[in-house]
Amino acid sequence: MLVLAVSTVDIVLLVLLIVVAALAAAGYAGATRRAKAGERALLEQLQTAERGLAQAHATDKGWDRALLEAAARDAVAARFGNVPINGMQLVQVIDRPGTDADQAVFRVETGDGEEHRITLGRTGGVWGAA
């Protein structure tokens, strides 16, 4: 017959091992949650910076924001009908040599909650869907 002798020291060591493992698992879970929250915040900051850079570039090139937005609204209406627009952001400016090769890209959120990219081009000084 096999008899296992378990001493008090063995029990204490086993309990300590379980406590350390539980603390490590809790720490890992907390660090993962913080990292995901940090990623979301960083992504929001990056999108804000992207919009700011696109707007600054457009302004620097003398592009009229009101004309660009009106052209983007017209492009949305032509593509999706008279759907309401919840939000519109200029996200990219493509400034090629000459003016007829210029493009502006908008991120548009429509009333149905969908997000679309609308690319505008300029021909003869007039902005329209590319």
N, C-alpha and C positions, 0 to 999 in steps of 0.2 A: 504494500500500500504506500502511495506517495503522499507525503504530507508537505504542504507548503507553509513555510513559516514566514509571515509578513510582520515586519516590525513597525513600530510607530514611525521611524525614520522613513521607511519605504512609503508609507501612506502620506506623510507630509510632502515628500518629494513628488509623488504622483499628483497631489492636489496643486502644488506649485506649478508643475508642468501644465496642468489643465488651465490654470489661471493665466499663465503666460501666453498660452496658445489663444485663449479667448481674447485677451488684450490685444494681441497681434492682429487677430481677425477684425476686431472692432476698429483698430487704427487704420487698417487697410481700407475698410469700408468708408470711413470718414475721409480719408485722403482721396479716394476715388470720387466721392461726392463733391469735394472742394475743387478737384481738377475739372470735373464736368461743368461746374458753375463758372469757373474761370475761363473755360473754353467759350462758353456762351457769351460772356462779357467781352472777351477779346474779339469774337466774331462781330458783335454789335459795333465795337469801336472801329474795327477794320472797315465795315460797311459805311459807317459815318465818314471815315477818312476818305474812302473811295469816292463817295458822293461829293465831298468838299473839294477834292482834287479835280474831279470832272468839271465842277462848276467853276473853279478858279481857272482852269485851262480854257474853258469856253469864254469866260469873261476876258481873259488875257488876249484871246484871238478876236475880240470884238463881236462875238456872237450875241445876238439879242435873245435873252432868256424867254421873254414873252413870245417872240416869234417861234422859238423852238418848241415851247410847250403847246402853243396853238397848233403847230404842225403835228405834234405827237398826238394831241386829242383828235385831230382830223384822221390820222392814220389808224387810231384805235376805232373810231366810228366806221371807217371804211372796212376794217377787218372784222369787227365784232358787232357792228350795228350800234344802236344807241344805248349801249350798256353804260351804267354809271361808273365813274372812275373814283375809287377810294383814295388812291395815292399815286403819285408819279415822281420818280427821281431820275435825274440825269446821272448815269453811272459810268459813261465812257465817252470820250471825245477822240475822234480819229481825224487828225489834221494832216492830210497829205498835201504835197505841193499843189498849188493852184487852189481854187475855191470849189470847183465842181466835183472834186474827189473827197471833200470833207464829209464826215459822218458823225452823227450823234446817236448814242444808244440810251434809251430810257427803260427803266423797270417800272411797269405799270401794274397796279393792283386794281382789278375790276370789281364791280359790285357783288359778283358771285364768289369773291374771295380768291379767285385765281390770280396768279402772277404771270405776267407776260413781258417779253423783251420786244421793244419796238425800235427798229433801226431807221433813222432818217438820213437822207442824202440831200445834197444841195446841187441844184442845177440852175444856172443862170441867176444865182442869188436867191432862189426860192427853195425853201425846205419842204420836203415831202417824203413819203414812205420810200425806203430804198428797196 
